Amino acid sequence: MPSLDRRGVSMWSSRTEWVVYCAALALAMLAIPLYRGEMSLNWDALNHHIYLGWVADHVRFDRDFWAAGTQSYQYPYLYWPVYRLYASSLDGRWVGVIWVGLHTLAVPPVYWIVRLCIQGETWDAAGMRFAALLLSFLSPVLVAYSAVTSNDVLASIPLLWAIALAFSACEQPALGRVSGLLYLSGLLAGISVAFKWSNGPLAVCLPVLWLWTPGTPVQRLWRCFLAGCFTVLACALTYLPWGWQLWREFGNPFYPFMDEWVAPLRDLVGRTP
């Protein structure tokens, strides 16, 4: 039930707040490409963003080599929407709206984190939550991403949900529910790392939250270990389709990196790239 704030004004429900805040911020993000009337083609887009989407659409190992340098062999599937949008006949304004629309999927997990960190049903608390949500998306780098084709925001969405679930687990009194939230958090963290390896340094910090959950020290350590196993498993399964193609072509699932580390395995199975 809605509670009363200190001024006696009836406060809206948390569900209403979630809908209003997320919708308002999503509309503000979509307004950027609508106002600009275009979608930018920066150097990265010309160098490898669209090319990687092309590779995701159909692999080109038999046609190209080192087409965009080391960038040619990044995980390509998050760039597939970029390639399809630029290959379409859509106006640049609507290409931007669709691309930024995918980025708005980052808003709900950020709101969830804000809601858990700033609790209370007063207008003051609601205002602080809105300010925190707004500031989260006002980074100059993030605003700039609304006009370019980088996949950083898309790759971060599973990690944001992983953090939100970890925070939620810290607030749960029921140990059974805590375990489920942590394991799902681990799965999403692994997916995010497979999408973009640079998310790894953030994902390895999640055990700090996982160990902050209710339970005995042994229960916390065991849950943290299992959540870490889920992270590794999810990362491996998500990366497998691309890593397998790199292995078949070059004898290295991380080509062109870590080749010296993979060489003993390649020699063991008699794999010649």
WOGIGI-V544068 format. One record per residue. RES is the residue in three letters. BURIAL is b if it has 9 or more other C-alpha atoms within 8 Angstrom, else e. Layout:
# WOGIGI-V544068
<<RES,BURIAL> <RES,BURIAL>>
This chain:
# WOGIGI-V544068
<<MET,e> <PRO,e> <SER,e> <LEU,b> <ASP,b> <ARG,e> <ARG,e> <GLY,e> <VAL,e> <SER,e> <MET,b> <TRP,e> <SER,e> <SER,e> <ARG,e> <THR,e> <GLU,b> <TRP,b> <VAL,e> <VAL,e> <TYR,b> <CYS,b> <ALA,e> <ALA,e> <LEU,b> <ALA,b> <LEU,e> <ALA,e> <MET,b> <LEU,b> <ALA,e> <ILE,b> <PRO,b> <LEU,b> <TYR,e> <ARG,e> <GLY,e> <GLU,b> <MET,b> <SER,e> <LEU,b> <ASN,e> <TRP,e> <ASP,b> <ALA,b> <LEU,b> <ASN,b> <HIS,b> <HIS,b> <ILE,b> <TYR,b> <LEU,b> <GLY,b> <TRP,b> <VAL,b> <ALA,b> <ASP,e> <HIS,e> <VAL,e> <ARG,e> <PHE,e> <ASP,e> <ARG,e> <ASP,e> <PHE,e> <TRP,e> <ALA,e> <ALA,b> <GLY,e> <THR,e> <GLN,e> <SER,b> <TYR,b> <GLN,e> <TYR,b> <PRO,b> <TYR,e> <LEU,b> <TYR,b> <TRP,b> <PRO,b> <VAL,b> <TYR,b> <ARG,b> <LEU,b> <TYR,b> <ALA,e> <SER,e> <SER,e> <LEU,e> <ASP,e> <GLY,b> <ARG,b> <TRP,b> <VAL,b> <GLY,b> <VAL,b> <ILE,e> <TRP,b> <VAL,b> <GLY,b> <LEU,e> <HIS,b> <THR,b> <LEU,e> <ALA,b> <VAL,b> <PRO,b> <PRO,b> <VAL,b> <TYR,b> <TRP,b> <ILE,b> <VAL,b> <ARG,b> <LEU,b> <CYS,e> <ILE,b> <GLN,e> <GLY,e> <GLU,b> <THR,b> <TRP,e> <ASP,e> <ALA,b> <ALA,b> <GLY,e> <MET,b> <ARG,b> <PHE,b> <ALA,e> <ALA,b> <LEU,b> <LEU,b> <LEU,e> <SER,e> <PHE,e> <LEU,e> <SER,e> <PRO,e> <VAL,e> <LEU,b> <VAL,b> <ALA,e> <TYR,b> <SER,b> <ALA,b> <VAL,b> <THR,b> <SER,b> <ASN,e> <ASP,e> <VAL,b> <LEU,b> <ALA,b> <SER,b> <ILE,b> <PRO,b> <LEU,b> <LEU,b> <TRP,b> <ALA,b> <ILE,b> <ALA,b> <LEU,b> <ALA,b> <PHE,b> <SER,b> <ALA,b> <CYS,b> <GLU,e> <GLN,b> <PRO,e> <ALA,e> <LEU,b> <GLY,e> <ARG,b> <VAL,b> <SER,b> <GLY,e> <LEU,b> <LEU,b> <TYR,b> <LEU,b> <SER,b> <GLY,b> <LEU,b> <LEU,b> <ALA,b> <GLY,b> <ILE,b> <SER,b> <VAL,b> <ALA,b> <PHE,b> <LYS,b> <TRP,e> <SER,e> <ASN,b> <GLY,b> <PRO,e> <LEU,e> <ALA,b> <VAL,e> <CYS,e> <LEU,b> <PRO,b> <VAL,e> <LEU,b> <TRP,b> <LEU,b> <TRP,e> <THR,b> <PRO,b> <GLY,e> <THR,e> <PRO,e> <VAL,e> <GLN,e> <ARG,b> <LEU,b> <TRP,e> <ARG,b> <CYS,b> <PHE,e> <LEU,b> <ALA,b> <GLY,b> <CYS,b> <PHE,b> <THR,b> <VAL,b> <LEU,b> <ALA,b> <CYS,b> <ALA,b> <LEU,e> <THR,b> <TYR,b> <LEU,e> <PRO,e> <TRP,b> <GLY,b> <TRP,b> <GLN,b> <LEU,b> <TRP,b> <ARG,b> <GLU,e> <PHE,b> <GLY,b> <ASN,b> <PRO,b> <PHE,b> <TYR,b> <PRO,e> <PHE,e> <MET,e> <ASP,b> <GLU,e> <TRP,e> <VAL,b> <ALA,b> <PRO,e> <LEU,e> <ARG,b> <ASP,b> <LEU,e> <VAL,e> <GLY,e> <ARG,e> <THR,e> <PRO,e>>
